[in-house]
Amino acid sequence: WLPDGPWKGLRVRVGVHCGDVETQLNTLTGRYDYFGNTVNKAARVENACIGGAVAVTHETLAEVGHMEKVVTLEMGGIELKGLQGNVQSYLLLPESLAGRRPYVEEKLMKYDERLSVERLSSDSGSSLAS
């Protein structure tokens, strides 16, 4: 919760990926559980997102197409736990909240720097073990 600035409220993060999902009826609750690769990828993209934005994969952005009054920021190819290769991802902000863009871009730069440090330390750790 931030009382002022471009946020003015709760910062929720959302991850979206398009594809097929598997479902199963939960007999205790009467609700359906959703699982599978699509759900896993959406959860991983959400985990890489920052609060106050919606993160989508390249496949989702291509499926949805151009959206008016939406600011799209490229996150680039990000490594997601449990998935092979980099996943091209984007952050979406409503045009009315475009004032968040500098903050979001700063957070993305810090995220990239942290990943670079983690990669360097894991690379050096693996070379020590061999």
C-alpha positions as CSV (number, residue, x, y, z in Angstrom):
1,W,0.0,0.0,0.0
2,L,1.4,3.3,-1.0
3,P,-0.6,6.4,-0.1
4,D,0.8,8.6,-2.9
5,G,2.7,8.5,-6.2
6,P,1.5,6.7,-9.3
7,W,0.3,3.6,-7.5
8,K,-2.3,4.9,-5.0
9,G,-3.5,1.5,-3.8
10,L,-3.0,-2.2,-3.8
11,R,-0.4,-3.7,-6.2
12,V,-1.6,-6.9,-7.7
13,R,0.4,-8.9,-10.2
14,V,-1.1,-11.2,-12.8
15,G,0.4,-13.7,-15.3
16,V,-1.3,-14.8,-18.4
17,H,-0.5,-17.5,-21.0
18,C,-2.8,-19.0,-23.6
19,G,-3.1,-22.7,-24.3
20,D,-4.9,-25.9,-23.4
21,V,-5.5,-26.7,-19.7
22,E,-6.5,-29.9,-18.0
23,T,-9.4,-29.9,-15.5
24,Q,-10.5,-32.1,-12.7
25,L,-13.6,-31.8,-10.6
26,N,-12.7,-31.5,-6.9
27,T,-15.4,-33.6,-5.2
28,L,-14.9,-31.9,-1.8
29,T,-15.5,-28.4,-3.0
30,G,-17.6,-29.0,-6.2
31,R,-15.2,-26.7,-8.1
32,Y,-12.8,-27.5,-10.9
33,D,-9.1,-27.6,-10.5
34,Y,-7.0,-26.3,-13.5
35,F,-3.5,-27.6,-14.2
36,G,-1.0,-28.4,-16.9
37,N,1.7,-26.7,-18.8
38,T,-0.3,-23.6,-19.6
39,V,-1.3,-23.0,-16.0
40,N,2.4,-23.6,-14.9
41,K,3.7,-21.1,-17.4
42,A,1.1,-18.5,-16.4
43,A,2.1,-18.9,-12.8
44,R,5.8,-18.7,-13.6
45,V,5.3,-15.5,-15.7
46,E,3.2,-14.0,-12.8
47,N,6.1,-14.8,-10.5
48,A,8.5,-12.8,-12.7
49,C,6.1,-9.9,-12.8
50,I,6.1,-6.9,-10.6
51,G,3.2,-5.7,-8.5
52,G,0.7,-3.4,-10.3
53,A,1.2,-4.9,-13.8
54,V,-0.1,-7.8,-15.9
55,A,2.6,-10.0,-17.4
56,V,1.8,-11.9,-20.6
57,T,3.8,-14.3,-22.8
58,H,4.5,-13.6,-26.5
59,E,1.9,-16.2,-27.4
60,T,-0.8,-14.4,-25.4
61,L,0.1,-11.0,-26.9
62,A,0.0,-12.5,-30.4
63,E,-3.4,-14.1,-29.7
64,V,-4.9,-10.9,-28.2
65,G,-3.4,-8.6,-30.8
66,H,-3.2,-4.9,-30.6
67,M,-5.0,-3.4,-27.6
68,E,-5.9,0.3,-27.5
69,K,-5.2,2.3,-24.4
70,V,-2.6,-0.3,-23.1
71,V,1.1,0.4,-22.6
72,T,3.2,-2.6,-23.5
73,L,6.7,-3.0,-22.0
74,E,9.0,-5.7,-23.2
75,M,10.5,-7.8,-20.4
76,G,12.6,-9.7,-23.0
77,G,13.4,-13.4,-22.8
78,I,13.2,-14.5,-19.2
79,E,14.2,-17.8,-17.7
80,L,11.3,-19.4,-15.8
81,K,11.9,-22.2,-13.3
82,G,11.0,-25.6,-14.6
83,L,10.8,-24.5,-18.3
84,Q,13.4,-24.9,-20.9
85,G,14.8,-21.8,-22.7
86,N,13.8,-18.2,-22.4
87,V,10.2,-17.1,-22.5
88,Q,9.5,-13.8,-24.3
89,S,7.3,-11.8,-22.0
90,Y,5.7,-8.4,-21.8
91,L,4.2,-6.2,-19.1
92,L,0.9,-4.5,-19.7
93,L,-0.3,-1.3,-18.1
94,P,-3.5,0.6,-18.7
95,E,-2.9,3.9,-20.5
96,S,-4.4,5.7,-17.5
97,L,-1.5,4.3,-15.3
98,A,1.3,5.1,-17.8
99,G,2.8,7.2,-15.0
100,R,4.0,3.9,-13.5
101,R,6.2,3.3,-16.5
102,P,9.5,4.8,-15.1
103,Y,9.0,2.8,-11.8
104,V,8.2,-0.4,-13.8
105,E,11.3,0.0,-16.1
106,E,13.5,0.6,-13.1
107,K,12.2,-2.6,-11.4
108,L,12.8,-4.5,-14.7
109,M,16.4,-3.2,-14.8
110,K,17.0,-4.4,-11.2
111,Y,15.3,-7.7,-12.0
112,D,17.7,-8.1,-15.0
113,E,20.7,-7.2,-12.9
114,R,19.7,-9.7,-10.2
115,L,19.3,-12.5,-12.8
116,S,22.7,-11.7,-14.2
117,V,24.3,-11.9,-10.8
118,E,22.4,-15.2,-10.1
119,R,23.6,-16.6,-13.4
120,L,27.2,-15.6,-12.8
121,S,27.2,-17.2,-9.3
122,S,25.6,-20.4,-10.5
123,D,28.0,-20.6,-13.5
124,S,31.0,-20.1,-11.2
125,G,29.5,-22.6,-8.7
126,S,29.2,-25.3,-11.4
127,S,32.8,-24.8,-12.6
128,L,34.1,-25.2,-9.0
129,A,32.2,-28.5,-8.7
130,S,33.7,-30.0,-11.8
